[in-house]
């Protein structure tokens, strides 16, 4: 057994992911744990030493030297210790050393994925693939950075966003996994879903915003901390319940995908929400929330040719908006559907979403993709299948955008 002290933001799945053990063995080693209850920081856990062990840093040690001792890549060692300060190692510091044959990839979708994972993985991706570019496009209500990641340098511009709804956060690691796979394929000259990514990304630029709603995702994944500055309001808006797994809104109780000026008044009347809550409140006005305003400003600045908004669930692709969509929108939707196995749907009775606003404002193809099937939040054991579907769909979107403009 390895000792581990619970840190703020830890969950059962995050700890299991860090040590490359399954959650069931972690629960078995700590019979007092309640799988449904938040972990208290400071709690000492026993972790089964199945695929990792602990190394005490010695004077003169470097990360590269330690990785070399154990036959690891530097990336694998950094990934296994993503919560630690690694810029300057201190003698006596304890590091998790994964087994060489279980060295993880950069993006790992086996546990909750929020701002801390996004930040760590973005830094690791930039080191592995220096041709990526990262830009801060704004901040959330709580001051967390909203980042965009650029891949490719072609004249055709595609945008994909994810994590707009708090309990749909699984779309964030799905998008980040796609970025890693696409960057790796471009760097190595390999194909991805049959596409020559190196050539494709000479013609297309992809701008991804992986986590539009970091505050809400943190709430849905970790629950409400007693010291949260909005604790009293959030409890009231959640009808006194401390269970926030189904929370969809941002931290001010506003549904970010009802924030865009595309017949917003009609959507507001349809929702008939009496104020902030877990879902469906469009806010006091369009763009009242900094997350929606930042995404709209970024979209205007970049003048995208095609956009995709990843949500869950339903295995559907919404491609139209009140007849404002261009003629090619349905054809492209059918191409995305063929690649992913999803169903293209002509939607009515819905307004004020990001896709709606993009189509209305720019008369270009825009798509809302409802990933997977089930109840939000989707279970993490579905991640490999969802990843296959999303990867194929996004490659098809890049190919369609290229043929659309060039």
C-alpha positions in Angstrom: 0.0 0.0 0.0 1.1 3.6 -0.7 0.0 6.4 1.6 -1.8 9.4 0.0 -3.1 12.6 1.6 -6.3 13.9 0.0 -5.8 17.3 -1.5 -8.5 20.0 -2.3 -10.4 19.1 -5.4 -9.5 15.4 -5.2 -12.1 12.8 -6.0 -12.0 9.0 -5.9 -11.6 8.8 -9.7 -8.9 11.4 -9.8 -6.8 9.6 -7.2 -7.4 6.3 -9.0 -6.3 7.9 -12.3 -3.2 9.4 -10.7 -2.0 6.0 -9.4 -3.2 3.9 -12.3 -5.5 1.8 -10.1 -9.2 1.0 -10.5 -11.6 2.8 -8.2 -13.0 -0.5 -6.8 -9.5 -1.5 -5.5 -9.2 2.0 -3.9 -12.5 1.6 -2.2 -11.6 -1.9 -1.0 -8.3 -0.6 0.5 -10.3 2.1 2.3 -13.5 0.5 3.6 -14.6 3.7 5.4 -14.9 5.6 2.1 -18.3 6.5 0.7 -18.1 6.5 -3.1 -20.9 9.1 -3.3 -19.5 11.5 -0.7 -16.9 14.3 -1.3 -13.5 13.5 0.0 -12.2 15.6 2.8 -8.8 17.3 2.3 -6.3 15.9 4.7 -7.7 12.4 4.8 -5.0 9.8 4.7 -5.8 7.0 2.2 -4.1 3.7 1.4 -3.5 3.2 -2.3 -2.9 -0.3 -3.7 0.6 -0.3 -5.3 -0.4 -2.1 -8.4 1.2 0.0 -11.2 3.0 2.8 -9.4 5.3 3.4 -6.4 6.7 6.3 -4.4 10.2 7.8 -4.9 11.8 10.1 -2.4 13.8 12.9 -4.2 17.5 12.8 -3.4 19.9 15.8 -3.4 20.9 16.7 -7.0 17.9 14.8 -8.6 16.3 16.2 -11.7 13.0 15.2 -13.3 14.8 14.0 -16.4 17.3 12.0 -14.3 14.6 10.3 -12.3 12.7 9.5 -15.5 15.9 8.0 -16.9 16.5 5.9 -13.8 13.1 4.2 -14.2 12.9 4.0 -18.0 10.1 6.6 -18.3 9.5 9.5 -20.6 9.7 12.9 -18.9 6.1 13.4 -20.0 4.9 10.2 -18.2 6.6 11.3 -14.9 5.2 14.8 -15.1 1.7 13.4 -15.9 1.8 11.1 -12.8 2.7 14.1 -10.6 0.5 16.8 -12.2 -0.7 18.1 -8.8 2.9 18.7 -7.5 5.2 21.6 -7.9 7.9 20.2 -10.2 9.8 23.3 -11.4 12.3 23.0 -8.5 12.5 19.6 -6.8 13.2 19.5 -3.1 15.2 16.7 -1.4 12.7 14.5 0.5 9.8 15.3 -1.9 7.7 12.3 -2.7 7.0 11.5 -6.4 4.7 9.0 -7.9 6.6 6.8 -10.4 4.4 4.8 -12.8 5.5 1.6 -14.3 7.2 2.1 -17.6 4.8 -0.2 -19.4 1.8 1.8 -18.1 3.1 5.3 -18.9 -0.1 7.3 -19.6 -0.8 9.5 -22.6 -1.2 13.3 -21.9 -5.0 13.5 -21.8 -6.6 10.9 -19.6 -10.4 10.6 -19.6 -10.7 8.1 -16.8 -11.8 10.6 -14.1 -13.4 14.0 -13.6 -11.8 16.7 -15.9 -11.9 20.3 -15.0 -9.7 23.5 -15.0 -6.7 21.9 -13.2 -6.6 19.0 -15.6 -7.1 21.3 -18.6 -4.2 23.6 -17.4 -1.8 20.8 -16.8 -2.6 19.0 -20.1 -2.4 22.2 -22.1 1.1 22.8 -20.7 2.1 19.2 -21.5 0.7 19.4 -25.0 2.6 22.7 -25.7 5.8 21.0 -24.7 5.2 17.9 -26.8 3.8 19.8 -29.8 5.3 23.4 -29.9 3.3 24.2 -33.0 0.2 24.5 -30.9 -0.9 28.0 -29.7 -2.8 28.9 -26.6 -4.7 32.1 -26.1 -6.7 33.4 -23.1 -10.1 34.7 -24.4 -11.6 35.8 -21.2 -12.5 34.8 -17.6 -15.3 33.0 -15.9 -17.4 34.6 -13.1 -14.9 33.2 -10.5 -11.9 34.5 -12.5 -10.8 31.3 -14.0 -9.2 31.7 -17.5 -11.1 30.7 -20.6 -8.5 29.4 -23.0 -8.5 28.7 -26.7 -6.1 26.2 -28.4 -5.1 26.6 -32.0 -4.0 23.7 -34.2 -3.1 24.2 -37.8 -2.4 27.3 -39.9 -4.7 27.1 -42.9 -6.9 29.9 -44.2 -10.1 28.0 -43.4 -11.1 28.5 -39.8 -13.1 26.0 -37.7 -14.1 26.4 -34.1 -15.2 23.7 -31.6 -16.2 24.4 -28.1 -17.1 22.1 -25.2 -18.0 22.1 -21.5 -20.6 24.8 -21.8 -23.0 23.0 -19.5 -21.5 22.0 -16.2 -22.8 18.4 -16.0 -21.7 17.8 -19.6 -18.0 18.3 -18.7 -17.1 14.9 -20.4 -17.0 16.8 -23.7 -13.9 18.7 -22.4 -11.6 15.6 -22.2 -13.1 14.4 -25.5 -12.1 17.6 -27.3 -8.7 17.6 -25.6 -8.1 14.0 -26.6 -8.9 14.9 -30.2 -6.4 17.8 -30.0 -3.7 15.4 -28.8 -4.5 12.8 -31.4 -4.6 15.3 -34.2 -1.4 17.0 -33.1 0.4 13.7 -32.8 -0.8 12.6 -36.3 0.3 16.0 -37.8 3.7 15.8 -36.1 4.4 12.2 -37.2 2.8 12.4 -40.6 0.3 9.7 -39.7 -3.4 9.6 -40.8 -6.3 10.1 -38.4 -9.6 8.4 -39.4 -8.1 8.1 -42.9 -7.2 11.8 -43.2 -3.7 13.1 -43.8 -3.7 15.5 -40.8 -0.4 17.2 -41.8 -1.9 18.2 -45.1 -5.3 19.0 -43.7 -3.9 21.4 -41.1 -2.0 23.3 -43.8 -5.4 24.2 -45.2 -7.6 24.4 -42.0 -7.0 26.2 -38.7 -8.9 24.7 -35.7 -9.5 26.9 -32.7 -10.8 24.8 -29.7 -12.3 26.2 -26.5 -12.3 23.0 -24.4 -14.0 24.4 -21.2 -16.5 27.2 -21.5 -17.9 26.8 -18.0 -15.1 26.0 -15.6 -16.9 27.2 -12.5 -19.9 25.1 -13.1 -17.9 22.0 -14.0 -16.0 22.3 -10.7 -19.3 22.5 -8.8 -20.8 19.5 -10.7 -17.7 17.4 -10.1 -16.6 18.3 -6.6 -19.8 19.5 -4.9 -20.1 22.7 -2.9 -17.3 23.6 -0.5 -18.4 25.2 2.7 -16.0 28.1 2.1 -17.3 28.8 -1.4 -18.1 32.6 -1.7 -21.5 31.8 -3.3 -22.3 28.9 -1.0 -25.5 30.3 0.4 -26.9 31.4 -3.0 -26.0 28.1 -4.7 -27.7 26.1 -1.9 -30.8 28.2 -2.3 -30.9 27.9 -6.1 -30.4 24.1 -5.7 -33.4 23.9 -3.4 -31.2 23.2 -0.4 -29.6 20.1 -1.9 -25.9 19.6 -1.7 -25.9 17.3 -4.6 -24.8 19.2 -7.7 -24.1 16.4 -10.1 -27.0 17.5 -12.3 -26.0 21.2 -12.2 -26.0 22.6 -15.8 -25.7 26.3 -15.3 -22.7 28.6 -14.6 -21.9 29.6 -11.0 -24.6 32.4 -11.2 -27.3 29.9 -12.1 -27.5 31.0 -15.7 -27.7 28.5 -18.6 -24.8 29.7 -20.9 -26.4 28.1 -24.0 -29.4 30.4 -23.6 -27.3 33.5 -23.5 -27.0 34.4 -27.1 -29.0 37.1 -29.0 -30.9 34.8 -31.3 -34.6 35.4 -30.5 -33.5 35.5 -26.9 -36.8 37.0 -25.7 -38.8 34.1 -27.2 -36.5 31.6 -25.5 -36.7 33.4 -22.2 -40.5 33.3 -22.4 -40.5 29.6 -23.3 -38.2 28.7 -20.4 -40.3 30.7 -18.0 -37.6 30.3 -15.3 -38.2 32.5 -12.2 -34.6 33.1 -11.6 -31.1 31.4 -11.2 -31.1 27.7 -10.8 -29.5 24.4 -11.9 -30.7 24.8 -15.5 -32.8 26.7 -18.0 -32.5 30.3 -16.7 -31.4 32.5 -19.6 -30.1 35.3 -17.4 -31.3 38.9 -17.2 -30.2 39.7 -20.7 -28.1 38.2 -23.6 -24.3 38.2 -22.8 -24.9 39.0 -19.1 -22.4 36.2 -18.3 -18.7 36.7 -19.0 -18.3 33.2 -20.4 -20.9 33.7 -23.1 -19.7 37.2 -23.9 -16.1 36.0 -24.2 -17.0 33.2 -26.6 -19.0 35.6 -28.8 -16.3 38.1 -28.9 -13.7 35.5 -29.9 -16.0 34.2 -32.6 -16.4 37.7 -34.0 -12.7 38.3 -33.9 -11.8 35.1 -35.7 -14.6 35.0 -38.3 -14.9 31.3 -38.3 -16.2 29.4 -41.4 -17.8 26.6 -39.5 -18.5 25.9 -35.8 -19.3 22.8 -33.7 -20.6 23.0 -30.1 -20.2 19.7 -28.2 -22.9 18.8 -25.7 -24.4 15.6 -24.3 -26.5 13.6 -24.8 -28.7 12.1 -27.6 -26.4 11.1 -30.5 -27.9 13.9 -32.6 -26.6 16.7 -34.8 -28.7 19.9 -34.9 -27.8 21.8 -38.1 -30.5 24.4 -38.9 -31.8 27.6 -37.4 -35.1 29.2 -38.5 -34.1 29.0 -42.2 -31.0 31.2 -41.8 -28.6 28.3 -42.3 -26.8 28.2 -45.7 -27.8 25.6 -48.3 -24.9 23.3 -47.6 -25.6 22.9 -43.9 -27.8 19.8 -44.2 -25.3 18.1 -46.6 -22.5 18.7 -44.1 -24.6 17.4 -41.2 -25.2 14.2 -43.1 -21.5 13.8 -43.6 -20.9 14.3 -39.9 -23.6 11.8 -39.2 -22.1 9.2 -41.5 -18.7 9.6 -39.7 -20.1 9.4 -36.2 -23.2 7.2 -36.5 -25.3 10.1 -35.1 -28.6 11.3 -36.5 -28.9 14.7 -38.2 -32.0 16.5 -36.9 -33.8 19.6 -38.2 -34.7 21.3 -34.9 -37.5 23.7 -34.1 -38.7 25.4 -30.9 -35.2 26.3 -29.6 -33.5 29.6 -29.6 -30.6 31.6 -28.0 -28.0 28.9 -28.3 -24.4 29.5 -29.5 -25.1 27.6 -32.8 -28.3 29.5 -33.3 -26.6 32.9 -32.9 -23.7 31.9 -35.1 -26.0 30.9 -38.0 -28.2 34.0 -37.5 -25.3 36.4 -37.3 -23.0 35.0 -40.0 -25.1 32.8 -42.2 -22.5 30.0 -42.1 -22.7 26.3 -41.1 -23.1 25.8 -37.3 -23.7 22.5 -35.5 -24.7 21.4 -32.0 -23.6 17.8 -31.4 -25.3 15.8 -28.6 -22.6 13.3 -27.8 -23.5 9.9 -26.5 -26.6 8.4 -25.0 -28.0 8.2 -21.5 -28.4 10.5 -18.6 -26.1 13.5 -17.8 -23.4 13.3 -16.6 -22.5 10.4 -18.9 -20.6 7.6 -17.2 -16.8 7.6 -17.7 -16.8 4.0 -18.8 -18.4 5.2 -22.0 -15.4 7.4 -22.8 -13.6 5.1 -25.3 -16.7 4.7 -27.4 -17.5 8.4 -27.2 -14.0 9.2 -28.2 -14.3 7.1 -31.3 -17.5 8.9 -32.3 -16.2 12.4 -31.6 -12.8 11.9 -33.3 -14.4 10.7 -36.5 -17.0 13.5 -36.4 -14.4 16.3 -35.9 -12.1 15.0 -38.6 -15.1 15.0 -41.0 -15.9 18.6 -39.9 -12.4 19.7 -40.7 -12.6 18.0 -44.1 -16.0 19.5 -44.9 -14.8 23.0 -43.9 -11.8 22.6 -46.3 -14.0 21.6 -49.2 -16.5 24.3 -48.4 -14.1 27.2 -48.7 -11.2 26.1 -50.9 
